[in-house]
Amino acid sequence: MKTGVSAPELAAAGSRRTGRRRLTLSAALGLLALGLALSLVAAVGLGPVAIPFTEVWGMIADAVRSDAATGPLATIVLDIRLPRVLLGAVVGAGLAVTGAVMQGVLRNPLADPYLIGASSGASLGAVVVLLSGASWFGLLTLPLSAFIGAMATFSAVVLLARRGGQLATTRLILSGVAVAALAEALTSFIVLTSPEAQLRSALFWTLGGLSGTQWRDLWIPAAVVVCAAGWFWMRAALLNALVLGEEGATSLGVEVNRVRWRLIVVTAVTVGAVVSVSGGIGFIALMVPHAVRMIVGGDNRWVLPMSAFGGALLLVWVDVGARLLNQPDEIPIGVITAVLGAPFFLALLARADRRALT
């Protein structure tokens, strides 16, 4: 009498489970993409002047066919809100996907790309330009200065973290914290010693925001984020290996030091590109990939794209809140993400306490 299950039957059952899981995750990713597309159109219609969804869709469709509408509403939709909403999606995707990468590289689910000092450096570069009134490169002066500041602080972190050509994660974290603290101290000193009339714009920038976005602000960050996200996804298997630790990854043939360097450099460039046009927006890079891992597990082949779509979706709606909650003024996006981040981490703390009791 047959009392057990044969090896082929077990393999077939495992294959079916894997297939069902892949199908479920693919459907979830598709729903996220659809939700983002609908949210982009809906967000363009929301503001002090509300515009119906169908009207917004029609204007965008006409513009794609090179038959753009004219008039005040068309200007609001196509020249003011659409580039802003698209930039919000790009920034959210860039922050979330780099957060997922840093959590994998550092093997810490609470890590984020700001640990490498790029955000603090960008804020320092932007504040110097805003408060000095410099305009060396015209309208590009502010984002270029922010990007240069981000790369400068990242370079300092790398120089401090290197030891014998190796990149130790503990040294990287400590160096990032130290350099970020120094950059933030310099930023605070510059702000406190500057004329009061210029303080509001500098403070607003450091808290993050998308007001005043134009089409020219979108293209470079969008290109960087799309290329970086694709590059990261192609290396998802390497990220999965890094989670095993240095010895485990090395046993699989991974050149750990080289892989870490490349991932962190591309992360720094991506963060510098998005922060240079949006200011310092916190918690997106930490919350979104962490939440995605809790839902889909640790496989970066799924974590990376879902984090990108999730980050884009979240920041699009956070920006809508920034526009609507305090009319006619705007709330800095970083304030809203901090308000969202606090209960998120309290929920994580409560979850950890429940696990400790069981």
Beta strands, then each sheet from edge to edge (+ up, - down):
strand 1: 162-163
strand 2: 166-167
sheet 1: 1+ 2-
end
